[in-house]
Amino acid sequence: MTEINAIRYSVPAMRYADAICEMGISREQLENLENIFRDNPDFFNAMSNPVISIQDKHNVLDKIIDDDFCKRFLKVLCDNRSFRLLFEITGYARELLMSKERKLIAYLRYVTAPSEKQLENMEKLICEKHNCSGVEWEMTEDPSLIGGFILTVDGITYDRSIDGRLKNMTRNLTGRR
């Protein structure tokens, strides 16, 4: 078990996230926003572009975004030239909402996808160790691990990969830390 540079959020992103959570944004609204801009990177780049006028951005949002709360939020980001922080804001807001539900995000990198039973066992251990009620999985296939997996939960990394073991063995044999 080693400490990891957990996902770091900028102060402005955390302030925006705090504000939208206090105002009652739902996890569904966060997911919808992320999906809109993740599925349309050109749209995200245009909204982040300082050359495009704020009024033009407002006009586009009025035509495309149905949810009034989300539309107002996105306009504030445009007004403050902070649109580039959108994914950082939604990521931190999701973590805030999950912490209220006593849930954690578990980031799992693997070579071979775990079975449902393996995920259930990992979730049980995570909930016991971190005193939470549930886990949401963010999983990524990573062949560079050679075998095994790397699990990151609440800023702690559990490296059970062959790559990690080889690096650890090399450090131990060479005396380097």
N, C-alpha and C positions, 0 to 999 in steps of 0.2 A: 504494500500500500504506500503510495507516494502522494504528496500534495501536487496539485496541478495549478497552473494559471487558469483558474476558473474563468468563465466568460465574464469579461469586464464590461461595464456599461459606463458611458460618459455621464457626467452630472446632469447636463441638459436632458438627455434621454430619460434618466431616472425621474427627473422632475415632471416631464411630460407624462410619463407612465403613472406616477403617483396621482397626478391631476385627473387623468382619464379614468383611473380606477375609482377614485373618490366620487367621480361624476356618474359612475355606474356602468361603464362599458362591460359588455359580456365577452366571454371567451369566444363565442360564435362570431361576434362582430370583429374581434381581433383576427380570427382565422380568415374571415371574409376579406378583410383589408390585405392581409399578407398574401392571400391567393390572387387577388386582383393584380397586385404589383409584382409578385413572383412570376406569375404566368405571362406578364406583359412587361418585360424589362425595358423595352423602349418607352413605354408609358411612364414607368418609374424614372427613367433618365430624363425624360422631358419635364416631368414635374420637379425634378431636382435641379434642372438647368437654370442658372441665374440669368441667362440671357432672355428667356421667355418671360413676358410680363406677368405680374401677379394677377392682373385682371383676366388675362387669357387663361391662366391656370384655373381661376375661380369659375370661369365660363365652362371649361371642360368638366370640372368636377360637378357643376350643376347639372350637366347633361348625362353624366355617366354614373354618379353615385346616388343611389336611392335613399340610403339610410341618412336621416338628417343629422344625427349625432356625429356619425363618421365624416359626413361632408363638412360640418363645422370644424371638426378636429383637423382634417386635412387642409382646410383653408387657413387655419391658424399656423400650421406648419409652413404653408406657402408664404404667408405674411411675414413670418419670422425667418424665412430662408433656412428652414430646418428640415426640409423634406427628406434630405439624405439620411436623417436619423430614424426614419420610419420603422425599419426592421429592428433596430436596437430598442426603440420605444415599445414596439409590440412584444418583443422578446421579454423585456423586463416586466411589462404589464402582465403577461401570461404567468410569469413566475410569482408576481404579487398575488394574482387571483388564485393560483394554485396553493400558495402558502396559507391563504385564508381557509382553503379546503383541506389543509394539512396533506397536500400531495406534493411530490417531487418529480422533476424531470430526470430521467436516467438516460445518459448518452452511451450507447453501446456500439463499439466498432468491432466487427467480427470478420472471420474468413468464411465460416459456414454459419448460416442463420440458425439461431437456437430454436429448439422445439417449443411448443406451447408449455409443456411441462417444465422445461428448463427456465423459461421466462417466469412462470409462476413461482418456482423455487427461488429465483433471484429476487423477485418482487417481495416475497415473504421475508427474506433476509434483509433487504433494504428497509422495509417497513419496521422491522424489529430494531435494526441498528440506528435508524434515523428518526424513529418515533413519528412515523407518518401513517396516513390512512390509505395511501395508494401511490402508484407510480405511472407516469406517462412515458412511453418509450420513444426515443429518437434514435433510430438504428441506421447504421451505414456499413455497407460491405467494404472491407479494406484488405485486399490480398497481400499488401506489404507486411502484414502482421505474421505471415507465414502459416500460423495456426493459432488457435485460441481466440482471446478477445481482450478488449480494454473497456472497462466500465467506469464512467465518471458520474458521480452522484454528489450533489451538494458540495462541490469543490474538492472532492477526494477521488483519486484515481486508483482503480484496482487493475493492475496490468497482469493479465494471465495469458499473454501472448508469447509465442515462441521467440519473436523478434525481441521483445522486452527481456526475456530470460537470457537470450544470447548476449544482449548488451550488458545486462547485470553481471553475467559470468565474466565477460571481458573486463569490466571495471574491477571485479574482485581479483582476477588473476593479475592484472597490471597494477593494482594498488591505487588506481585513480578513482576518485569520487566525483 
